[in-house]
Amino acid sequence: MIKWSRALGPGLLVTAAFIGPGTVTTASVVGAGFGFALLWALIFSIIATIVLQEMSARLGVVSREGLGEALRTTFRSPIFSILAVILVVAAIAFGNAAFQTGNITGAAIGLEALTGISPQVWALVVGIVAFALLASGKYKVVERVLVALVIVMAIVFFVTAIIVRPNVSEILAGAFVPRIPEGALITVIALIGTTVVPYNLFLHASSVQEHWPESVPTRQALAESRLDTTLSIVLGGLITLAIMSTAAAAFFGTGTEIGSAATMAEQLEPTLGPAAKYFFATGLLSAGLTSAITAPLAAAYATSGAIGWERNLAGWRFRAVWFIVLAVGTVLAFLGTNPVAAIVFAQAANGFLLPIIAVFLLVVANRSDLLGEYKNGVVVNILGTVVVVIVSGLGIFRILQAFGVL
């Protein structure tokens, strides 16, 4: 029998990473503007994430390599190797530094709603808390804190969704009847894009090695990893659905526009009463804090692997990467800065990186010399190909959107 306490871990880190302030806000906007009509897009994004993350986790468990190492060592040409390293460092390290501002700001806004204290003050506090956890150099400590925060997020958003009593028939219609209402295309892209995240592929391939060392039999580690991946990402999808349900029940059809998740928390008071602000603020705080920890961690894993540094939470170069990402995000959040140019660059870089990494992952997962009997089967290859085609279109769209073409 698989031990749940051993099985759950790295997958919840992935969930903690993609359920950030951006996802909270996007799901709020989707629910308020389109009800449950785009639920099918959320379901697709969850399936796509499971397919890609399972391949990434399997790579880490079987080969004991991170995705960064595999990317660097696959190319024999020094030129391609250098280009691969530049691509990863630019898109993951610099991109995460830009997005880190939003993560910390989201957590600070949640704390402001709970206490009334300035978000600038809380930005520093959140940055210090994230620093303390990462500076501990202990993977298990970081993992357990993030697991606890994911559980808090789940409880808060599920309770909120239950209180507003979403329409079950509308949920089923949105799940099984795919359609794109007028003006919803960009929202569909945003909903998928907040779930299928490139840096999570690097984070997952490395974190499974920390959770399941070589002493654990490969078959057992893979079975536990697949359970962890599936349950964790489905949980993330349910949290997103709960946020969408809350917004749909409160605002769909009223013409109300959601400017931010913080605004939504205030506007929910007529539905949930005085407790609404505190329910939602607690969830937003958890979402911001989890992403504020996982983004620097993922950047360090990706950069260290791509360059060939040791992937060790206690290593000074590994620490230097996550510290820079965390410091940039904390300072910009404290200053109240909106790093538009950096975020546009990050969106373009990640939009370019996602299809490339997805294709590369699919190729690697079929390598007999690397994975042996654990390479992809026919069904996984079909699913993987469909996902790669769609995320490639998503990546192209995000690049064009970032540069104002669309």
VOGUKOL-863174 format. One line per 3 residues: number of its first residue (from 1); their letters; for each residue x, y, z of N, C-alpha, C. Coordinates in steps of 0.001 Angstrom, whole numbers. Layout:
% VOGUKOL-863174
NUM) A) X:Y:Z:X:Y:Z:X:Y:Z  ... $
***
This chain:
% VOGUKOL-863174
1) MIK) 848:-1201:0:0:0:0:886:1255:0  502:2211:-810:1264:3452:-879:994:4298:349  2046:4788:971:1903:5629:2147:1656:7071:1700 $
4) WSR) 505:7596:2113:137:8949:1689:1126:9979:2186  1621:9783:3387:2559:10758:3933:3826:10848:3102  4227:9723:2478:5410:9738:1621:5060:10234:228 $
7) ALG) 3858:9856:-239:3502:10127:-1625:3299:11606:-1915  2676:12339:-1011:2343:13730:-1290:3511:14660:-971  3802:15563:-1879:4907:16488:-1645:5228:17336:-2853 $
10) PGL) 6063:16842:-3783:6472:17640:-4946:5302:18128:-5798  4271:17307:-5946:3103:17735:-6720:2411:18921:-6089  2382:18942:-4753:1773:20069:-4061:2610:21335:-4215 $
13) LVT) 3920:21162:-4422:4756:22326:-4725:4342:22939:-6055  4036:22078:-7025:3576:22551:-8333:2253:23307:-8183  1346:22722:-7391:69:23394:-7137:285:24728:-6448 $
16) AAF) 1168:24732:-5448:1475:25967:-4727:2015:27027:-5668  2761:26592:-6696:3363:27531:-7639:2330:28136:-8584  1391:27316:-9097:486:27888:-10103:-773:28510:-9493 $
19) IGP) -1087:28197:-8242:-2208:28889:-7600:-1650:30114:-6878  -1307:31127:-7648:-800:32376:-7101:-1822:33484:-7289  -1456:34716:-6956:-2376:35852:-7130:-2889:35995:-8555 $
22) GTV) -2035:35644:-9544:-2472:35735:-10937:-3611:34788:-11235  -3519:33556:-10733:-4588:32580:-10934:-5849:32996:-10190  -5688:33497:-8968:-6843:33954:-8183:-7583:35050:-8943 $
25) TTA) -6836:36008:-9473:-7444:37117:-10202:-8080:36645:-11508  -7359:35804:-12260:-7885:35310:-13535:-9165:34509:-13335  -9168:33602:-12351:-10361:32796:-12077:-11525:33684:-11641 $
28) SVV) -11228:34748:-10909:-12273:35698:-10473:-12883:36394:-11685  -12022:36848:-12586:-12491:37536:-13800:-13304:36592:-14674  -12845:35347:-14812:-13562:34347:-15623:-14958:34105:-15066 $
31) GAG) -15053:33870:-13764:-16352:33602:-13157:-17299:34782:-13246  -16769:35979:-12987:-17614:37173:-13008:-18089:37508:-14422  -17210:37318:-15410:-17537:37711:-16777:-18259:36661:-17596 $
34) FGF) -17968:35372:-17330:-18509:34318:-18191:-19171:33170:-17430  -19323:33311:-16125:-19936:32236:-15355:-19091:30978:-15431  -19725:29861:-15800:-19017:28584:-15905:-18777:28173:-17362 $
37) ALL) -18984:29105:-18293:-18874:28776:-19720:-17471:28329:-20119  -16445:28769:-19378:-15063:28436:-19729:-14477:27349:-18829  -15348:26631:-18129:-14861:25574:-17241:-14118:24491:-18014 $
40) WAL) -14537:24239:-19252:-13867:23231:-20090:-12393:23597:-20299  -12096:24891:-20402:-10705:25336:-20589:-9884:25045:-19346  -10499:25210:-18176:-9809:24870:-16929:-9530:23373:-16866 $
43) IFS) -10512:22573:-17267:-10332:21113:-17252:-9205:20711:-18200  -9179:21324:-19401:-8081:21025:-20326:-6738:21385:-19727  -6658:22553:-19094:-5380:22997:-18538:-4903:22067:-17433 $
46) IIA) -5830:21500:-16657:-5467:20561:-15598:-4937:19264:-16207  -5633:18762:-17240:-5166:17543:-17913:-3797:17767:-18552  -3634:18900:-19227:-2351:19224:-19860:-1239:19316:-18829 $
49) TIV) -1531:19930:-17697:-524:20061:-16643:-131:18710:-16086  -1118:17834:-15878:-823:16493:-15369:68:15728:-16346  -252:15810:-17643:529:15095:-18665:1977:15570:-18675 $
52) LQE) 2180:16885:-18712:3536:17429:-18778:4298:17214:-17474  3630:17432:-16344:4320:17290:-15056:4655:15826:-14755  3824:14896:-15219:4135:13481:-15012:5398:13095:-15759 $
55) MSA) 5543:13606:-16995:6749:13312:-17766:7979:13922:-17092  7828:15139:-16592:8931:15810:-15918:9342:15063:-14654  8350:14650:-13862:8642:13924:-12627:9289:12576:-12932 $
58) RLG) 8818:11915:-13980:9386:10607:-14354:10834:10762:-14789  11125:11843:-15503:12507:12128:-15895:13396:12243:-14662  12931:12976:-13661:13723:13165:-12453:13919:11892:-11660 $
61) VVS) 12850:11112:-11505:12922:9877:-10704:13826:8843:-11351  13669:8638:-12662:14400:7565:-13349:15835:7961:-13681  16033:9143:-14260:17369:9532:-14728:18197:10226:-13651 $
64) REG) 17518:10695:-12581:18168:11474:-11518:18776:12767:-12067  18210:13271:-13151:18621:14544:-13724:17458:15523:-13650  17788:16804:-13489:16778:17832:-13604:16577:18169:-15070 $
67) LGE) 15518:18906:-15367:15247:19269:-16758:16328:20192:-17303  16903:21016:-16426:17982:21899:-16857:19196:21137:-17330  19588:20084:-16568:20729:19251:-16974:20450:18549:-18295 $
70) ALR) 19244:17988:-18405:18889:17266:-19631:18911:18197:-20837  18433:19428:-20640:18442:20401:-21725:19861:20750:-22139  20740:20898:-21166:22124:21296:-21448:22914:20169:-22103 $
73) TTF) 22720:18940:-21642:23544:17825:-22120:23014:17169:-23391  21787:17467:-23783:21227:16839:-24988:21897:17375:-26246  22205:18665:-26247:22805:19276:-27431:24314:19049:-27441 $
76) RSP) 24805:18472:-28507:26247:18231:-28636:26998:19479:-29083  26313:20324:-29836:26942:21544:-30325:27057:22577:-29200  28251:23120:-28974:28418:24151:-27928:27523:25359:-28149 $
79) IFS) 27291:25710:-29421:26457:26874:-29723:25037:26651:-29228  24480:25464:-29530:23116:25167:-29086:23039:25067:-27568  24080:24537:-26957:24102:24431:-25502:24072:25815:-24862 $
82) ILA) 24882:26736:-25416:24921:28108:-24892:23574:28794:-25086  22972:28615:-26269:21660:29211:-26536:20610:28664:-25579  20681:27361:-25287:19727:26737:-24364:19868:27329:-22971 $
85) VIL) 21118:27512:-22544:21370:28083:-21216:20839:29517:-21147  21130:30311:-22178:20663:31700:-22214:19138:31754:-22162  18499:30862:-22924:17039:30827:-22977:16448:30533:-21602 $
88) VVA) 16990:29529:-20943:16472:29140:-19628:16697:30242:-18606  17906:30776:-18567:18228:31812:-17581:17372:33057:-17807  17224:33456:-19069:16446:34655:-19375:14976:34478:-19020 $
91) AIA) 14394:33363:-19469:12957:33154:-19285:12593:32789:-17858  13398:31935:-17227:13050:31450:-15895:13562:32386:-14800  14857:32667:-14790:15425:33484:-13716:14913:34923:-13755 $
94) FGN) 15111:35606:-14899:14662:36989:-15012:13136:37089:-15001  12494:36139:-15682:11027:36139:-15715:10434:35968:-14335  10979:35041:-13557:10462:34822:-12210:10723:36020:-11302 $
97) AAF) 11829:36724:-11531:12104:37929:-10742:11013:38970:-10977  10562:39071:-12223:9496:40025:-12539:8168:39598:-11923  7817:38324:-12092:6550:37828:-11557:6549:37782:-10036 $
100) QTG) 7732:37690:-9434:7837:37630:-7979:7234:38879:-7336  7312:39993:-8016:6717:41225:-7508:5220:41046:-7288  4558:40443:-8267:3119:40192:-8152:2797:39201:-7051 $
103) NIT) 3649:38184:-6888:3410:37193:-5834:3448:37836:-4449  4489:38624:-4213:4648:39259:-2900:3580:40319:-2680  3253:41078:-3734:2199:42078:-3620:865:41429:-3286 $
106) GAA) 582:40278:-3914:-661:39563:-3638:-763:39130:-2184  326:38598:-1640:341:38203:-231:190:39422:670  846:40531:311:783:41753:1112:-627:42337:1121 $
109) IGL) -1315:42252:-18:-2688:42756:-96:-3601:41940:815  -3377:40629:834:-4159:39779:1721:-3953:40150:3184  -2717:40397:3559:-2402:40785:4934:-2951:42168:5269 $
112) EAL) -2922:43067:4284:-3476:44404:4505:-4969:44321:4813  -5674:43461:4062:-7116:43315:4275:-7426:42742:5654  -6527:41910:6150:-6734:41284:7461:-6368:42214:8612 $
115) TGI) -5376:43093:8392:-4841:43891:9504:-4996:45392:9349  -5144:45872:8110:-5214:47310:7876:-3857:47971:7777  -2780:47196:7948:-1415:47728:7863:-992:47817:6398 $
118) SPQ) -202:48827:6078:237:49103:4708:818:47867:4015  467:47646:2738:1027:46508:2000:2536:46609:1800  3077:47834:1827:4534:47985:1704:5244:47318:2887 $
121) VWA) 4660:47491:4069:5234:46862:5263:5141:45343:5150  3990:44875:4723:3793:43426:4607:4650:42820:3499  4953:43611:2464:5824:43105:1400:7188:42715:1972 $
124) LVV) 7701:43562:2862:8977:43249:3515:8858:42010:4398  7748:41914:5130:7541:40767:6017:7476:39467:5213  6704:39500:4127:6581:38308:3281:7935:37930:2697 $
127) GIV) 8674:38921:2231:10003:38657:1695:10922:38033:2719  10851:38510:3950:11697:37971:5023:11291:36537:5365  9983:36278:5418:9502:34914:5710:9957:33943:4623 $
130) AFA) 9792:34359:3360:10230:33507:2250:11738:33269:2320  12481:34325:2646:13937:34206:2777:14301:33214:3876  13639:33299:5028:13955:32420:6153:13722:30957:5794 $
133) LLA) 12629:30687:5091:12329:29307:4713:13354:28767:3718  13661:29567:2695:14617:29112:1682:16030:29044:2252  16358:29963:3158:17706:29995:3745:17943:28824:4690 $
136) SGK) 16873:28162:5132:17046:27011:6014:17841:25907:5323  17790:25903:3969:18531:24892:3214:17959:23498:3353  16768:23394:3932:16147:22082:4161:14906:21937:3303 $
139) YKV) 14984:21039:2348:13885:20844:1412:12607:20448:2152  12717:19554:3125:11543:19047:3829:10797:20164:4550  11554:21115:5124:10918:22229:5826:10105:23072:4845 $
142) VER) 10727:23414:3702:10044:24207:2678:8813:23475:2177  8975:22185:1899:7874:21385:1364:6699:21351:2336  6975:21121:3613:5891:21018:4599:5148:22332:4782 $
145) VLV) 5884:23438:4772:5231:24743:4889:4320:24991:3699  4798:24676:2504:3993:24884:1296:2777:23973:1279  2936:22729:1711:1801:21806:1782:739:22369:2727 $
148) ALV) 1176:22893:3871:234:23473:4834:-507:24661:4234  211:25514:3484:-413:26682:2875:-1405:26281:1783  -1081:25228:1029:-2021:24739:9:-3302:24243:674 $
151) IVM) -3166:23558:1797:-4335:23072:2529:-5183:24246:3014  -4527:25300:3502:-5246:26498:3932:-6004:27111:2765  -5326:27240:1611:-5974:27780:416:-7207:26966:52 $
154) AIV) -7042:25648:48:-8146:24764:-330:-9346:24964:589  -9097:24983:1892:-10189:25132:2858:-10899:26464:2683  -10119:27539:2579:-10701:28882:2462:-11572:29006:1215 $
157) FFV) -11042:28624:65:-11792:28797:-1176:-12951:27810:-1298  -12780:26594:-785:-13882:25631:-825:-15039:26095:57  -14730:26553:1270:-15774:27042:2180:-16507:28230:1553 $
160) TAI) -15741:29136:957:-16341:30311:316:-17277:29890:-816  -16837:28913:-1635:-17658:28449:-2761:-18931:27768:-2271  -18826:26994:-1187:-19998:26308:-644:-21022:27308:-129 $
163) IVR) -20541:28371:482:-21441:29388:1028:-22268:30057:-67  -21643:30315:-1220:-22370:31013:-2286:-23244:30076:-3119  -23116:28755:-2927:-23983:27758:-3565:-24050:27892:-5086 $
166) PNV) -22999:27478:-5792:-23012:27566:-7263:-24047:26620:-7872  -24492:26944:-9086:-25485:26150:-9802:-24812:24924:-10420  -25187:23730:-9965:-24539:22492:-10414:-24777:22244:-11898 $
169) SEI) -25981:22506:-12397:-26284:22260:-13812:-25437:23152:-14715  -25179:24394:-14285:-24325:25293:-15067:-22881:24819:-15054  -22458:24261:-13927:-21099:23712:-13836:-20931:22561:-14819 $
172) LAG) -21888:21656:-14867:-21816:20501:-15776:-21843:20958:-17232  -22678:21945:-17537:-22756:22450:-18914:-21431:23073:-19323  -20829:23843:-18443:-19554:24478:-18750:-18422:23488:-18890 $
175) AFV) -18528:22357:-18197:-17471:21357:-18234:-17514:20508:-19495  -18717:20206:-19971:-18839:19231:-21063:-19318:19819:-22390  -19594:21109:-22433:-20014:21746:-23690:-19045:22889:-23990 $
178) PRI) -17912:22578:-24655:-16900:23613:-24933:-17438:24703:-25855  -17261:25931:-25453:-17615:27073:-26301:-16820:28283:-25839  -16637:29216:-26765:-15915:30447:-26443:-16851:31617:-26694 $
181) PEG) -17425:32173:-25629:-18318:33330:-25805:-17578:34492:-26470  -18323:35403:-27032:-17728:36563:-27688:-16844:37341:-26704  -15621:37623:-27148:-14693:38378:-26323:-13973:37561:-25265 $
184) ALI) -14115:36226:-25330:-13542:35385:-24273:-12239:34707:-24657  -11777:34872:-25906:-10594:34139:-26362:-9361:34450:-25508  -9108:35730:-25274:-7934:36115:-24483:-8059:35575:-23058 $
187) TVI) -9277:35550:-22542:-9494:35017:-21193:-9204:33523:-21147  -9571:32802:-22200:-9265:31368:-22289:-7757:31155:-22248  -7048:31953:-23041:-5589:31860:-23075:-5001:32139:-21688 $
190) ALI) -5535:33150:-21023:-5039:33507:-19689:-5291:32384:-18691  -6460:31765:-18762:-6816:30698:-17831:-5899:29496:-17994  -5625:29127:-19252:-4714:28018:-19507:-3286:28404:-19139 $
193) GTT) -2911:29640:-19478:-1540:30095:-19245:-1163:30217:-17785  -2146:30436:-16900:-1817:30528:-15479:-1642:29160:-14834  -2031:28108:-15555:-1943:26746:-15008:-771:25970:-15596 $
196) VVP) -597:26045:-16917:505:25340:-17585:1716:26272:-17563  2574:26103:-16557:3671:27040:-16300:5021:26383:-16586  5857:26985:-17452:7138:26367:-17815:8048:26064:-16632 $
199) YNL) 8152:27008:-15686:9134:26792:-14623:8755:25641:-13691  7474:25260:-13677:7063:24117:-12853:7669:22805:-13345  7971:22728:-14644:8586:21519:-15188:9998:21347:-14637 $
202) FLH) 10712:22452:-14465:12049:22400:-13866:11958:22082:-12372  11021:22739:-11705:10838:22537:-10266:10501:21084:-9951  9616:20495:-10739:9131:19143:-10467:10218:18091:-10678 $
205) ASS) 10950:18198:-11793:11986:17198:-12099:13066:17163:-11025  13330:18303:-10407:14355:18365:-9365:13814:17999:-7992  12599:18454:-7676:12052:18223:-6336:11731:16754:-6082 $
208) VQE) 11387:15990:-7125:11107:14563:-6905:12367:13822:-6447  13520:14314:-6876:14772:13666:-6456:15054:13921:-4979  14624:15074:-4490:14773:15382:-3064:13812:14526:-2245 $
211) HWP) 12610:14340:-2773:11558:13620:-2038:11750:12108:-2086  12170:11599:-3251:12410:10162:-3412:13871:9929:-3772  14751:9733:-2804:16171:9493:-3095:16365:8161:-3811 $
214) ESV) 17579:7915:-4270:17871:6694:-5034:17623:5423:-4235  17593:5524:-2906:17361:4351:-2073:15936:3806:-2208  15010:4641:-2696:13627:4192:-2907:13553:3476:-4255 $
217) PTR) 12994:2240:-4307:12868:1518:-5581:12151:2359:-6635  12643:2299:-7869:12117:3152:-8939:10620:2983:-9148  10147:1749:-9200:8716:1514:-9434:7863:2119:-8321 $
220) QAL) 8321:1974:-7101:7587:2538:-5971:7581:4059:-6050  8747:4643:-6354:8852:6093:-6453:7952:6636:-7563  7914:5952:-8721:7077:6392:-9829:5599:6298:-9485 $
223) AES) 5208:5202:-8825:3800:5033:-8449:3370:6146:-7491  4209:6425:-6514:3898:7465:-5545:3927:8847:-6192  4871:9044:-7102:4978:10329:-7784:3755:10597:-8651 $
226) RLD) 3275:9575:-9359:2086:9756:-10206:856:10073:-9364  731:9397:-8232:-384:9691:-7333:-292:11125:-6834  898:11512:-6418:1152:12861:-5918:822:13903:-6985 $
229) TTL) 1300:13674:-8214:1082:14618:-9314:-399:14771:-9622  -1085:13646:-9774:-2497:13679:-10152:-3356:14324:-9075  -3222:13861:-7843:-4043:14399:-6758:-3775:15881:-6523 $
232) SIV) -2500:16266:-6556:-2134:17648:-6264:-2650:18612:-7318  -2478:18250:-8591:-2901:19154:-9662:-4423:19204:-9763  -5095:18076:-9532:-6560:18087:-9486:-7036:18983:-8345 $
235) LGG) -6353:18910:-7205:-6689:19796:-6081:-6539:21257:-6500  -5454:21552:-7219:-5269:22913:-7715:-6401:23335:-8639  -6847:22411:-9489:-7968:22701:-10378:-9251:22960:-9606 $
238) LIT) -9475:22196:-8534:-10674:22382:-7713:-10639:23720:-6973  -9439:24127:-6542:-9304:25438:-5891:-9655:26543:-6890  -9130:26416:-8114:-9448:27398:-9158:-10942:27412:-9448 $
241) LAI) -11561:26218:-9489:-13004:26123:-9714:-13776:26794:-8584  -13294:26623:-7350:-13966:27245:-6201:-13931:28767:-6317  -12793:29307:-6742:-12675:30764:-6923:-13615:31225:-8040 $
244) MST) -13616:30475:-9142:-14491:30795:-10270:-15957:30736:-9843  -16311:29738:-9031:-17688:29576:-8577:-18136:30744:-7715  -17237:31184:-6846:-17547:32316:-5977:-17848:33563:-6797 $
247) AAA) -17015:33824:-7789:-17209:35002:-8636:-18469:34872:-9484  -18712:33668:-10011:-19885:33459:-10860:-21177:33656:-10081  -21217:33084:-8873:-22424:33194:-8057:-22689:34642:-7627 $
250) AFF) -21624:35375:-7374:-21783:36735:-6863:-22000:37774:-7957  -21345:37602:-9122:-21286:38704:-10086:-21767:38402:-11494  -21816:37109:-11903:-22150:36820:-13300:-23550:37338:-13629 $
253) GTG) -23633:38087:-14721:-24912:38629:-15158:-25261:39969:-14555  -24426:40456:-13647:-24716:41738:-12996:-24027:42907:-13693  -23094:42592:-14609:-22354:43651:-15286:-21186:44167:-14486 $
256) TEI) -20922:43559:-13327:-19813:43992:-12479:-18493:43518:-13075  -17516:44404:-13139:-16197:44043:-13623:-15236:43914:-12449  -14457:42846:-12475:-13500:42595:-11397:-12155:43185:-11795 $
259) GSA) -11722:44217:-11072:-10436:44834:-11364:-9281:44084:-10742  -9532:43448:-9605:-8493:42681:-8913:-9159:41737:-7930  -8378:40775:-7447:-8920:39840:-6472:-9228:40555:-5160 $
262) ATM) -8443:41576:-4824:-8684:42312:-3587:-10028:43039:-3654  -10322:43633:-4812:-11605:44307:-4997:-12741:43311:-4880  -12537:42125:-5429:-13559:41100:-5361:-13882:40733:-3915 $
265) AEQ) -12855:40645:-3096:-13059:40296:-1691:-13985:41310:-1022  -13798:42594:-1327:-14641:43634:-730:-16068:43552:-1265  -16184:43281:-2577:-17508:43255:-3189:-18310:42014:-2824 $
268) LEP) -17668:41006:-2256:-18382:39793:-1866:-19129:39942:-544  -18923:41058:145:-19546:41222:1452:-21069:41138:1423  -21753:41647:372:-23212:41493:354:-23647:40023:308 $
271) TLG) -22781:39170:-257:-23121:37755:-370:-22713:36951:857  -21492:37199:1344:-20954:36400:2439:-20966:37115:3782  -21317:38406:3767:-21317:39129:5028:-19935:39659:5370 $
274) PAA) -19765:40171:6587:-18478:40761:7001:-17302:39797:6920  -17588:38487:6998:-16492:37512:6994:-15871:37346:5613  -16534:37846:4561:-16062:37625:3191:-14641:38123:2999 $
277) KYF) -14385:39343:3484:-13058:39935:3294:-11969:39072:3918  -12262:38537:5081:-11249:37759:5795:-11048:36375:5172  -12153:35771:4701:-12041:34500:3999:-11140:34646:2780 $
280) FAT) -11479:35629:1960:-10762:35773:694:-9340:36270:903  -9149:37160:1865:-7815:37690:2137:-6871:36584:2602  -7396:35663:3411:-6573:34547:3881:-6144:33667:2720 $
283) GLL) -7064:33406:1802:-6721:32611:625:-5724:33316:-267  -5915:34629:-446:-5003:35411:-1284:-3610:35459:-662  -3565:35581:661:-2291:35557:1372:-1563:34239:1142 $
286) SAG) -2282:33126:1285:-1673:31810:1083:-1191:31641:-348  -2015:32104:-1307:-1635:31997:-2719:-377:32803:-3012  -320:34025:-2485:847:34874:-2718:2101:34325:-2076 $
289) LTS) 1971:33810:-847:3139:33316:-128:3688:32035:-754  2798:31138:-1179:3283:29900:-1804:4044:30198:-3088  3501:31092:-3910:4183:31446:-5157:5464:32223:-4894 $
292) AIT) 5464:33014:-3819:6665:33791:-3473:7818:32885:-3059  7507:31687:-2593:8547:30731:-2207:8948:29850:-3385  7961:29369:-4145:8262:28416:-5218:8911:29065:-6433 $
295) APL) 8586:30321:-6740:9176:30974:-7916:10696:31101:-7798  11244:31611:-6684:12703:31655:-6546:13326:30267:-6532  12641:29301:-5904:13155:27927:-5838:13242:27321:-7233 $
298) AAA) 12195:27518:-8032:12195:26997:-9409:13281:27662:-10244  13453:28974:-10077:14491:29693:-10820:15873:29147:-10482  16102:28838:-9202:17399:28305:-8782:17639:26913:-9353 $
301) YAT) 16622:26059:-9321:16752:24712:-9893:17031:24778:-11392  16262:25610:-12108:16401:25704:-13560:17761:26263:-13954  18162:27366:-13320:19432:28010:-13651:20619:27118:-13304 $
304) SGA) 20602:26530:-12112:21708:25663:-11683:21850:24464:-12603  20715:23871:-12975:20766:22719:-13867:21270:23066:-15248  20793:24203:-15778:21182:24608:-17125:22670:24953:-17205 $
307) IGW) 23194:25590:-16161:24593:26007:-16170:25529:24875:-15731  24991:23935:-14960:25813:22818:-14501:26264:22950:-13057  25625:23845:-12304:25942:23994:-10892:25244:22898:-10088 $
310) ERN) 25713:22714:-8865:25094:21721:-7980:23706:22210:-7569  22716:21305:-7679:21343:21639:-7274:21164:21266:-5803  21616:22147:-4946:21589:21888:-3510:21099:23138:-2802 $
313) LAG) 20046:23013:-2000:19481:24179:-1329:20498:24878:-441  21535:24164:-27:22550:24762:842:23732:25319:59  23796:25070:-1258:24905:25550:-2073:24842:27065:-2266 $
316) WRF) 25997:27724:-2263:26000:29182:-2307:25525:29737:-3643  25839:29049:-4755:25388:29541:-6059:23884:29335:-6218  23383:28204:-5726:21949:27942:-5733:21231:29014:-4915 $
319) RAV) 21792:29307:-3733:21215:30335:-2866:21258:31711:-3530  22339:31979:-4260:22489:33287:-4895:21369:33538:-5900  20983:32496:-6659:19932:32660:-7667:18596:32974:-7000 $
322) WFI) 18192:32129:-6028:16881:32395:-5422:16880:33698:-4631  18028:34060:-4069:18087:35311:-3308:17875:36519:-4224  18515:36510:-5398:18362:37629:-6334:16911:37762:-6783 $
325) VLA) 16292:36617:-7141:14883:36636:-7571:13992:37168:-6454  14215:36660:-5244:13406:37086:-4098:13640:38555:-3761  14895:38984:-3795:15226:40365:-3448:14616:41351:-4432 $
328) VGT) 14707:41047:-5724:14141:41940:-6746:12638:42074:-6545  11950:40935:-6352:10506:40963:-6153:10108:41723:-4900  10855:41519:-3817:10542:42180:-2546:10734:43685:-2638 $
331) VLA) 11845:44104:-3219:12131:45542:-3336:11089:46237:-4206  10769:45647:-5360:9782:46261:-6251:8401:46309:-5608  8038:45244:-4869:6743:45238:-4177:6720:46298:-3078 $
334) FLG) 7835:46464:-2379:7922:47466:-1314:7789:48879:-1872  8392:49094:-3029:8347:50417:-3651:7003:50687:-4335  6165:49638:-4403:4889:49807:-5078:5042:49918:-6572 $
337) TNP) 6150:49407:-7066:6462:49508:-8490:5696:48469:-9294  5236:48877:-10462:4617:47945:-11393:5597:47727:-12546  6391:46659:-12481:7461:46469:-13467:6915:45983:-14810 $
340) VAA) 6192:46888:-15491:5501:46509:-16718:6467:45966:-17772  7555:46689:-17989:8503:46263:-19027:9076:44888:-18724  9431:44657:-17453:10003:43355:-17074:8984:42240:-17230 $
343) IVF) 7732:42529:-16872:6697:41499:-16968:6379:41194:-18431  6370:42230:-19282:6152:41995:-20720:7257:41105:-21273  8508:41398:-20845:9628:40566:-21281:9453:39134:-20786 $
346) AQA) 9040:38992:-19534:8861:37656:-18948:7770:36880:-19675  6663:37556:-20002:5582:36893:-20724:6041:36424:-22102  6775:37299:-22791:7270:36935:-24117:8260:35775:-24033 $
349) ANG) 9168:35847:-23060:10175:34799:-22906:9536:33468:-22530  8588:33496:-21593:7921:32268:-21190:7023:31733:-22297  6401:32651:-23059:5597:32211:-24189:6440:31506:-25240 $
352) FLL) 7674:31966:-25396:8605:31335:-26323:9136:30029:-25745  9352:30015:-24431:9950:28851:-23779:8983:27675:-23669  7699:27949:-23384:6745:26871:-23123:6666:25835:-24238 $
355) PII) 6419:26208:-25504:6361:25181:-26544:7691:24470:-26759  8805:25200:-26613:10124:24581:-26795:10365:23523:-25721  10095:23877:-24465:10292:22935:-23366:9323:21767:-23473 $
358) AVF) 8082:22045:-23899:7095:20970:-24044:7542:19970:-25115  8030:20476:-26253:8531:19590:-27312:9746:18813:-26823  10661:19520:-26190:11866:18873:-25678:11517:17782:-24669 $
361) LLV) 10588:18068:-23783:10178:17103:-22766:9585:15858:-23411  8783:16060:-24450:8179:14929:-25151:9251:14067:-25810  10267:14717:-26398:11370:13979:-27030:12173:13205:-25985 $
364) VAN) 12502:13876:-24905:13290:13246:-23844:12549:12057:-23239  11236:12215:-23057:10445:11157:-22433:10339:9915:-23313  10788:10001:-24568:10782:8851:-25474:12173:8249:-25671 $
367) RSD) 13167:8759:-24944:14535:8270:-25099:14760:6989:-24301  15006:5915:-25014:15256:4629:-24361:16566:4640:-23592  17569:5378:-24113:18867:5402:-23441:18828:6139:-22115 $
370) LLG) 17811:6985:-21928:17708:7759:-20695:16687:7165:-19723  15555:6718:-20252:14478:6234:-19397:14231:4730:-19504  14832:4090:-20499:14695:2641:-20613:13243:2207:-20720 $
373) EYK) 12845:1275:-19873:11479:746:-19907:10443:1774:-19447  10903:2876:-18886:9978:3880:-18358:9730:5020:-19340  10125:4840:-20606:9855:5871:-21602:8350:5932:-21887 $
376) NGV) 7925:6964:-22613:6505:7152:-22902:5891:5966:-23625  4625:5684:-23315:3846:4719:-24065:3044:5438:-25139  2262:4677:-25905:1500:5240:-27022:476:6263:-26543 $
379) VVN) -279:5924:-25504:-1326:6826:-25013:-741:8143:-24528  342:8064:-23759:971:9281:-23238:1525:10123:-24381  2073:9468:-25412:2589:10209:-26564:1482:10941:-27310 $
382) ILG) 322:10290:-27460:-808:10945:-28128:-1268:12158:-27319  -1449:11949:-26014:-1854:13053:-25149:-805:14163:-25159  463:13753:-25091:1542:14723:-25082:1596:15542:-26354 $
385) TVV) 1374:14893:-27493:1397:15598:-28781:275:16624:-28865  -922:16227:-28435:-2058:17162:-28440:-1750:18374:-27565  -1209:18104:-26376:-873:19189:-25458:188:20102:-26062 $
388) VVI) 1218:19503:-26688:2301:20291:-27289:1767:21204:-28390  892:20687:-29229:320:21498:-30310:-442:22687:-29745  -1261:22433:-28721:-2083:23509:-28162:-1232:24523:-27401 $
391) VSG) -276:24054:-26582:545:25009:-25830:1477:25773:-26767  1819:25174:-27917:2620:25907:-28894:1822:27079:-29448  544:26822:-29753:-325:27906:-30193:-486:28955:-29107 $
394) LGI) -598:28493:-27860:-691:29394:-26722:565:30251:-26603  1731:29607:-26770:2989:30332:-26668:3111:31408:-27722  2756:31081:-28960:2816:32058:-30050:1868:33221:-29774 $
397) FRI) 676:32879:-29296:-310:33920:-29007:201:34858:-27915  812:34282:-26868:1308:35100:-25756:2445:36035:-26196  3288:35528:-27115:4365:36372:-27627:3810:37559:-28400 $
400) LQA) 2854:37271:-29297:2250:38335:-30101:1508:39319:-29211  840:38775:-28179:98:39654:-27264:1045:40536:-26448  2153:39949:-26008:3103:40698:-25188:3696:41876:-25952 $
403) FGV) 3862:41723:-27275:4449:42788:-28086:3395:43669:-28759  2132:43486:-28338:1072:44353:-28810:571:44061:-30206  943:42912:-30778:462:42572:-32126:-1021:42198:-32066 $
406) L) -1411:41510:-30962:-2815:41123:-30773:-3378:41822:-29550 $
***
